[in-house]
């Protein structure tokens, strides 16, 4: 029995790129492109009507970004392939933890993207070979951060909030990054200060640097 074509939705800022990739993918019988979008709002609206199996997602998709889209579709049956640039490497672990099934550089050739679509569409995962080292480095950094902040003091989420706070992010920005409410961020900050005996963000930043959560 012949399998149904993989239903693909393309989300990228650039129309020329979307249409070119659509033309290439539709030249293969096992793939059908059900839609394309240029903003995060458009892709979330299209998802409801097109029911894609695989979402090809630009991590820099305006205006909220690809991580916002991943947060919105988390828990659905949609499998996602993220397209990332060199400056997006710091979000690699965040994307993987958000449930991404495939990760490619934006300059990946269409045949490589097709291979990723086929693999992810049939339940597999795809990580471009050149990214494996970066992924290992990022998870090593996160693991080291967890070790160097005593487990009995902070939860994993509190470590994340402290790290972002020390990087200079406002509560609203932290909320957007972690897909939680501003009220929840404020509660985490209060708990962090109480647990660590800190009085302000300056002290929190010094603590994060001392425990290697951020680099001075």
Helices and strands as residue ranges (DSSP letters): E 6-11, H 15-25, E 31-37, H 40-50, E 54-58, H 66-73, E 79-84, G 86-91, H 92-97, E 102-105, H 110-121, E 126-127, G 129-131, H 132-148, H 156-166, H 171-178, H 182-196, H 201-210
